[in-house]
Amino acid sequence: MRIGVIILCCAALSACGGQQDLCQRFFEPYPDLISGRMRTEQNAALLSAMRQYGEGEYGKAAEGLESILRIGARSPQERVYLACCYLALGRPYDAEYQLDRVESAPEKDYKDVADWYNALCWLCSGQEERAREQARRIMDAPAHAYKQQARDLVEALSP
């Protein structure tokens, strides 16, 4: 009886670990395209947050980006970086919320980015079927910046 319980527990833990392994394998923070800008009074807080982002200090970077968004940032770029911070911190639902806001922004410059990171939000929150469906949509798009990553994810999620 005890051996059966131990085997069952090991199987459950390895299933969860597999999903977490895939999350870690596929998640790469969005590249920092901001830090190279000249520092001004208007962008100092953003550059400070992005320095922390670049150093992998995602908790501190998230705090900085959250404060920027509280004062009314209009560009979706801060939300993309905040979503990546949340994914790195194991908060996929918070990341998904930020990406929803990116998708509803009038600028569509980050559409491909939002598509891919939404797939990762679903993967990292255990919604593998949604992640697979999103990756397939990306693969089927005529042109998409994350087509190869989506193909690799579909392959990894295939039984």
SEDO-53310 format. One record per residue: residue in one letter; x, y, z of N, C-alpha, C, O, CB in turn. Coordinates in steps of 0.2 Angstrom, whole numbers, plus 5000, padded with zeros to 4 digits. Glycine has a CB too. Layout:
N
aXYZXYZXYZXYZXYZ/...
// end
This chain:
159
m500449945000500050005000500450065000500350114996499550005006/r500950065004501450125005501750134998501850194996501950125011/i502050084995502350084989501950124984502150164980502650024987/g501250104983500850124979500750204980500750244975500150094979/v500650224986500650294987501250334985501250384982500450304995/i501850304987502450334985502550344977502750394974503050294987/i502350294973502350294966501850344963502050384959502150224963/l501250344966500750394964501050464965500950514961500150384968/c501350484971501650544973502150564968502250624966501850554980/c502650514967503150534962502850544955503150594952503650474962/a502350514953502050524946501750594946501850634941501550474944/a501450614951501150684951501650734951501650784948500650684958/l502150724955502750774955503150784949503250834947503250754961/s503250724946503550724939503150754934503450794929503750654937/a502450754934502050784929502050854930502150894925501350754930/c502050884936502050954938502750984936502851034933501950964945/g503350944937503950964935504050964928504451014925504450914938/g503750924924503750924917503550994914503851024910503450864914/q502951014917502651074914503051134916503251174912501951084918/q503351134922503851184925504451184920504651234919503951174932/d504651124919505251124915505151154908505551194905505551044914/l504551144905504351174898504351244899504551284895503751144896/c504051264904503951344905504651374906504751424902503651354912/q505151344909505851374910506151364903506551404901506151334915/r506051314900506451294893506151354888506651374884506251224891/f505551364888505351414883505351484884505351524880504651394881/f505351504891505251574893505951604892506451584895505051574900/e505951654888506551704888506251774888505851784885506951694881/p506551814893506351874893506351914887506851904883506651914899/y505851954885505951994879506552044880506752064885505252044879/p506852044874507552084874507452154876506952184874507852084867/d507952184880507852254882508052294876508652294874508352264888/l507652334874507752374868507752454870507652494866507152364863/i507752454877507652524880508252554883508452614883507052524885/s508652514886509252534890509752574887510052614890509552474894/g509752574880510252604877510052684875510452724873510352574870/r509452704877509252764876509652814881509852794886508452774877/m509652884879509952934883509452944889508852954888510152994879/r509752954895509352964901509153034901509553084900509752944907/t508453044902508153114903507753114909507653054912507753134896/e507553164911507053174917506453134915506153094920506953244918/q506253134909505553094908505653024908505152984909505353124901/n506252994906506352924905506752894911506952834910506552904899/a506952924916507452904921507152844925507552794926507652954926/a506552844926506252784930506152724926506352674928505552804933/l506052734919506052674915506652644914506752584914505752694908/l507252694913507852664912508152634918508452584918508352724910/s507952654924508152624930507852554931508152504933507952664937/a507152544929506852484929507152434924507152374926506052494928/m507352464919507552414913508352394915508552344913507552454907/r508652434919509352414921509252354926509652304925509752474925/q508752354930508652294934508352234930508552184932508052314940/y507952254925507752194921508252164918508352104917507252224916/g508752204915509352174912509752134916510152094914509752234908/e509752154923510152114928509852054930510052024935510352164933/g509252044928508851984930508551994937508251944940509251924931/e508452054939508152074946507452094944507252154944508552134949/y507052044943506352054940505852074945505452114943506051984937/g505952064951505552094957505552164957505152204957505652054963/k506252184957506352264957506152294951505852354951507052274959/a506252264945506052294939505352294939505052344936506352244933/a504952244941504252244941503952304945503452334943503952184944/e504252314951504052374955504152434952503652484952504452374962/g504652444948504852504944504352514939504052574938505552514942/l504152464935503752464929503052474932502652514929503752404925/e502852444937502152454940502052534942501552564941502052414947/s502552564945502552634947502452674941502052724941503052654951/i502852664935502752694929502052694926501752744924503252674924/l501752634927501052624924500552654928500052684926500952544924/r500752664935500252694939500152774938499652804939500452694947/i500752804935500752874933500452884926500552944924501452904934/g500252834923499952844916500352834910500252864905499752914916/a500852784910501152774904500652744899500252704900501752714905/r500752764892500252754887500552704882500152664879500152814883/s501152694882501452644877501452574880501452564886502252654876/p501252524876501152454878501852424880501852364883500852414873/q502452454878503052424879503152414887503452364889503652464877/e502952454891503052444898502652384901502952344905502852504902/r502152374898501752314900502052254897501952194901500952324897/v502352254891502652194889503252174894503352114896502952204882/y503652224896504152204900503952184907504252144910504652264901/l503352214909503052194916502852124915502952084920502552244918/a502552104910502252034909502851994909502751934912501952034902/c503452004906504051964906504251954914504451904916504551984902/c504252014917504452004924504051964928504251914932504452084927/y503351964927502851924931503051854929502951804933502151944929/l503151834922503251764920503851744924503951684926503351764913/a504451784924505051764927504951754935505251714938505551814926/l504451784938504351774945503851724946503651714952504051844947/g503551684941503051634942502351664943501951634947503251594948/r502251714940501551744941501251754934501151804931501651814944/p501051694931500851694924500151734923499951754918500751624921/y499751724928499051764928499151834927498751874924498551744933/d499551864931499751934931500051954925499852004922500151954937/a500451914922500751924915500251924910500251974906501251874914/e499751874910499251874905498851944905498651964900498751814907/y498651964911498252024912498652084908498352124905498152044919/q499252094909499652144906499652134898499552184895500352144908/l499652074896499652064889498952074886498952094880499851984887/d498452064890497752084888497752154886497452184882497252064893/r498052194891498052264890498552284884498352334880498352304896/v499052254882499452264876499052254870499052284865500052214876/e498652194870498252174864497652224863497452234857497952104865/s497452264868496852304867497152374866496752424865496452314874/a497852384866498052454864497952474857497952424853498852454866/p497952534855497852554848498452534844498352514838497652624848/e499052544847499652524843499652444843499552414848500252554846/k499852414837499852344836500652324835500752264833499452324830/d501052364837501752344836501952284840502452254839502252404839/y501652274845501852214850501352154849501352114854501852234857/k500952144844500552094843500852024843500651984847500152104836/d501352014839501751954839502051934846501951884848502351954834/v502251984849502551974856501951954861502051904865502852044859/a501451984860500851974865500651904863500451864868500252024864/d500551884857500351814855500851764858500551714862500351804847/w501451774858501951724860501951714868501951664871502651734858/y501951774871502051774878501351754881501351724887502151844881/n500751764878500151734880500151654880499951624885499551754876/a500451624875500551554875500951534881500851484884500951534868/l501551574882501951554888501551564895501651524899502551594888/c501151614895500751624901500251554902500251534908500251684901/w499951534897499551474898499951414899499751374903499151464891/l500551404896500951354897501251354905501151304908501651354893/c501451404907501651414914501151414919501251404925502051474915/s500551414917499951414922499651344922499051334925499451464921/g499951304918499651234917499051224912498751174912499351214924/q498951274908498451274903498751244896498751284892498051334902/e499051184896499451164891499051164884499251174879499651094892/e498351144884497951144878497851214875497951224869497251114880/r497751264879497751334877498351354874498451384869497551384883/a498951334877499551354875499751324868499951354864500151334880/r499551254867499651224861499151254856499451264850499451144862/e498551274857498151304852498451374850498451384844497451314855/q498651414855498951474853499551464849499651504844499151514859/a499951414851500651404847500451384839500751404835501051354850/r499851344839499651324832499451384828499551394822499151274832/r499051434831498851494828499451534825499451554820498451534833/i499951534830500551574828500851534822501151574817501051574834/m500951474822501251434816500851444810501151444805501251354818/d500251444810499751454804499751524802499551534796499051434806/a499951574805499951644803500451644797500951614797500151694809/p500251684792500751694786501451724788501951694785500451744781/a501451764793502151794795502051804802501551834805502351854791/h502551774806502451794814503251784816503551744814502051744817/a503351834820504051834823504251774827504851754828504151894827/y503751744830503851684834503651614831503551564835503551694841/k503651614825503451554821503851494823503551434825503451564814/q504451494823504951434825504851414832504751354834505651454824/q504751464837504651454844504051414845503951364849504751514848/a503551434841502851404842502851334839502551294842502351444838/r503251324834503351254831503651214836503451154837503751254824/d504151234839504551194844504051184850504151124853505151234847/l503651234852503251224858502751164856502551124860502851284860/v502451174851501951124849502251054849501951004851501651134841/e502851044846503150984846503350954853503250894855503850984842/a503551004858503650984865503050964868503050924873503951044868/l502450994866501850974870501450914866500950894869501351034869/s501750894861501450834858501550764862502150764864501650824850/p501050724862501150664866501650614863501750564866500450624867/
// end
